[in-house]
Structures are given as C-alpha cells and as structure tokens.
C-alpha cells in the first residue's frame, strides 16, 4: 500500500509538474511571439504615418529642385560656376543643396559636413543613384536621418541633369519633423510594448546603416556584425549567452519600398532574461516536491492504520489455515469481528469439509482402481517420467514378468533389467511420446513356461497442462494364441498342398484308365506314386515343425532350408542349385515354406523355357540380399507388385502375400526385380543383425 501510494503521488506530481512546465514554456513562447509581433506592427504603423506626411512634401521638393536646375543651366552645366548659396537663400534656410557626380560622390553642397561623401560605400543606394542619373524627371525619397553631422531628420529628393553627368539632390529639414518624430518615437512605443513582458531585460533599435536610432552611434563590432547579418539576410537572428542565461533576438523589421532609394528598415535587439524562467521553474519544482511529500506522508499514515485493521484478522486466519495445512482437518477457523472475514471463515471451513470428503472419495477410488487393475488378466504397469521409477505394478505383471510388485515399485529400468533391455525400453518410451503410442512384441524367457511372446502397448500420460507425467504400459501373453495361429496356418498350407497333389493323383488315375497298353498305364502310375511321395514328405515336414515348435523366431541355416524345400518338390528336370556360402537367418520358423513356395511358383509359372533355379547372395551396404532367380518366362511389369497382394495367384503354394507377411515378422523384405521374358528374380533383403555367416 505504501509503495502504491508513493507511486500514485509521484506520478500525479510529475504529471502536474511537466504539464505546468510545458504550459509555462508555451505561454512564455506565446508572450515572446506577441511582443515581437506588436513591435513590428508599431513600427509599420509609424512608417505609414511618416509616408502620409512624406508625400505632402513632394510638391515643394520638386519646385525647389526646379530652381537648382535653372541655376545649373544658367552656369552652362558647370557646377563650380553655380551660386548654390544664392539658390539656398531663395529657397530658405531649411534647404540644403547637393551635387553628386557620376562616381556617386558629393562634389558640391551647401552643407559642408556632407562634402565628399561617397555613396559607393552603400552599394544598393549607389545603384539607385546611377539609375536616377540615366533617367528623367523628379525622384522623391524618404524622410531619414543623415549619416554624418548631428543626425538630423531630412526629406530628400533627386533630379538628374539634362546631360546626365550629375544628380541634383535637395535636402529639407524642419523642427516639424523632429516634433512629429518625438510623437511617433519608436523607443517609447516599444518600451510600452515590452513592459508587459516580464522576461525582456533590454532592447536597442538600429537603422539600416547599423547605427543606434537614439544617438546615431555605431555599436561594437560584434553587435554590428549581428545587425549586418540580419540586414543582409532580411531575417531575424537569435544569439544565446548561456553563461549569463540571456537570449538576444535581433528582430528584422523590413520597411523598405523598392521605388525609394533609402531603406528605413529597423533591427530591434531584444534581450530576454532566461534566469527568470529558470527561477520560476525551480519554484514550481519545489512546490511539487513539498506537495508530494505531504501527500505521501498523509497516505502512509492512513495506509498503516488501515493495514493494521486488515492484517490482524488475516494473521489469525493464516495461523488456523497453517494448522489445517499440516493435516489437522478437524481444526476450524476462528471467528473475527469483520463481516468480510466472516465470509472467508465460513468459506474456508466449508472448503475443509469438502476436502475431507474428497480425500475419502479419492482413497475409496484409489482402492477400487487398484482392485480392478489387479483383477484384469493383462499386465498393467506405470512409471514416473521425472525420475523413471515405477509407481504401479499389478498382479498380472507379477505373473507374466515373474517380478513381485515390492521388487519393482520405486526402482528404475537400469536397476531391474540388462543394458540391452534398457536401451530397447528407452526407444519404446521415446516412440510412444512421439507417436502417442508404441506397439511391439517381445520374447522373454519364463523360468516355468519357457519362451513367451508378450504383446506390449506403451502410451504417454499427460497432465492438464499437457506436460508428460507418466508412461503407462499394458502387456498380454500371446504365446498360446501365436502358436495356435501358426499351427492353423501350417495345417492350412499343408492341407492345401495335399489337396493339390490329390487332384493331380485323381487326374493321373483317370487318364491311366483310358490307356490300353501296360507301358502307358505304368507312366501315369509312376507319376501318381511321385505325388503320393510328395504328400508323405510334406506331412513329415509339418510334423517336424510341430515337434520343434513354431512360436518364436530362431537362427536357421539357409542351406538346410533350401535343400529341405527342394526335396519336397515333385520329380522334375529343373536344375535347382545354390551358389553361396552357408548363412543363418534370424527368421520365422515357417521360413522353409517360403523357399518351398518360391520353388513351386517357379515350376508352375516358369513355362517350358524354365531349366534352372539359382540361389545366391550379395551385400547391399550393411544388409544381405538373398536372391532366388530362374530363367523362366518372368513376371510382367504391371504385376510385379500385384503378385504380393492378398488373393492374387492360383495353384499350389501359400501365395506370395503370406510369404511377405512371414518375412515381415522379423523385418525382412521381399521384392521381384526380374526382366519379363528372361525369368523371375526375387530379392530378399535381410537387415543387419538378422543374418550371420557360418563356417
């Protein structure tokens, strides 16, 4: 609460300060802008007044210049022969006459102080005079202060001589001009304007010649440089004096009119005292700091008082809840005087009662689940993924895996099984997490019942946050079912082969009855005896497999199985050979029937061109390829895959579909790669670990 109050008060204080500061600076900027605009407007208003009066003097100035021009003509264009004093007396004491040559220099004048003035030092004005010298007529100028002398206010006018060699200039001064100027005094009007701006410390007015307007003096070189820059660029200039917290703005008041030669423009240097603004901001900061401290102090006192009222009953409730949390569900929450906490007390007591009921239900449910899992005929086991320790092991697991629950629960796979088995289990666990299920068959050795085939299903168990929590396994003993299934398959194969041979026998006997000679009949009887002998061999082979057991894969010699399969065939003229070193395969016990069926298919479908069936091997990387190749008619391209489909084909044998299934039980694949018309070629790919060479 204290931190919250401090943050809120601090935020409000800072926000108020920055708002006031920005508003203060904005108002100060607006006041400065208003002050400068008022100065510019006041000077322009005075200039308008001067212009009105100025134009009233143009008539008498034109008349006076006419008298000067008559004197010039009377002297035949020689200024040194002109009687300027006489002309001045005729015009009056308020007039002065000036004669300017083509170089812009005053060569004759009735005002000695201006004699020799060179207007080339003022380029724009010299250009103006040159333009007049080559023109005709009367050219009035503005009322301005003279450059030299006492700085009188004078009204000037110009007229070129007929020969365009000189310019006649007439100057008029009068006390009326000074009186009018005093009434329209720039400095007084500006002083009144800046008085309303508390940040203006001083101001100075300069004319277009860079001189101070009050005493016609030139300022120091630095200020004169600033004024010259403003007049040249015709734009306001701002100069900062950070050491003294001052800002001086040289304000350009542009009053020049192109038709006049003189430039009455002004430059007003206004000095602003920034220290006043900083002092005001410092006072503002101090005010907000004091206000913030007072607000925080009051808030802290109030927060402490309210927190005591709240924390005391909370501490009591926390103590009661702690007792309940340590297992005493019979403990109750004590009463408090606050109505809000009374609701909390009732809710907590109700929660404890519900918790007691829920724990009882959980215990009953756990007991029920344990009894159900113990009664199911399949193994159910579970382990925690955090530490890999088993947490459940039912009675069926004890029977199938011959390990008591007390020996397994709380232990890991590495503590229970061999490193090879641990590696397999880890792989199954990873597969179950990746695919959400893992299904496999395992062969285990049971002390009482020998080798057993266990069907294992492993699934991951996730919690409500989709985090892996347990690995659940279900196992079922499929040994008897597998044995019965394979025996049924073997009997079905044998029965089908015997029926095929009996059909051959019946065919031969019927054909023998139609023969008339003993030799012809004896030929069919011999073939009948061969079929009977084939039936006897197949029945003997089936009994040998039954005696050996056909439940689990085992290591089997390819050479022996090939020879056994060849002996089961009826008599034929085909060259059946093997060009390979002996090798053993880890495969299904029905592997012999695979070789037998491949030989029977070659005999039945090889055609009249079949003369040879060859068995040989080659290596493909780390895998072994077992190849059964004949030189019969071969298999068409469009049937190379169809021959392995269920129901494809006819005649003797168990079909290539069952061949692929028998080999696939141990990860062995078979494909047909022969060239049609040149024979069939079956390639059996045995992966690494499923074959071994023997000496």
Buried (B, 14 or more C-beta within 10 A) or exposed (E): EEEEBBEEBBEBBEEBBEEBBEEBEEEBEEBBEEBBEBBBEBBBEBBEEBBEBBEEBBEBBBEBBEBBBEBBEEEEBEBEEBEBEEBBEEBEEBBBBBBBBEEBBBBBBBBEEBBEBEBEEBEEBBEBBBEBBEEEEBBBBBBBBBBEEEBBBBBBBBBBBEEEBBBBBBBBBBEEBEEBBEEBBBEEBBEEBBEEBEBBBEBBBBBBBBBBBEEBEEBEEEBBEBBEBBBEEEEBBEBEEEEEBBBBBBBBBBBBEEEBBBBBBBBBBBBBBBEBBEEBBEEBBEBBEEBBEEBBEEBBEEBEEEEEEEEBBBEBBEEBBEBBEEEEEEBBBEEBEBEEBBEBBEEBBEBBEEEEEEEEEEEEEEEEEEEEBBEEEBBBBBBBBEEBBBBBBBBBBBBBBBBEBEBBBEBBBEEBBEEEBBEBBEEBBEBBBEEEEBBEEBEBEBEEEEEBBBBBBBBBEEEEEEEBBBBBBBBBBBBEEBBEEBBEBBEEBBEBBBEBBEEBBEBBBEBBEEEEEEEEBEBBBEBBEBBBBBBEBBEEBBEEBBEEEBBBBBEBBBBEBBBBBBEBBBEBEBEBEBEBEEBBBBBBBBBBBBBBBBBBBBBBBBEEEBEBBBBBBEEEEEBBBBBBBBBBBBBEEEBBEEBBEEEEBEEBBBBBBBBBBBBEBBBBEBBBEBEBEBBBBBBBBBBEEBBEEEE
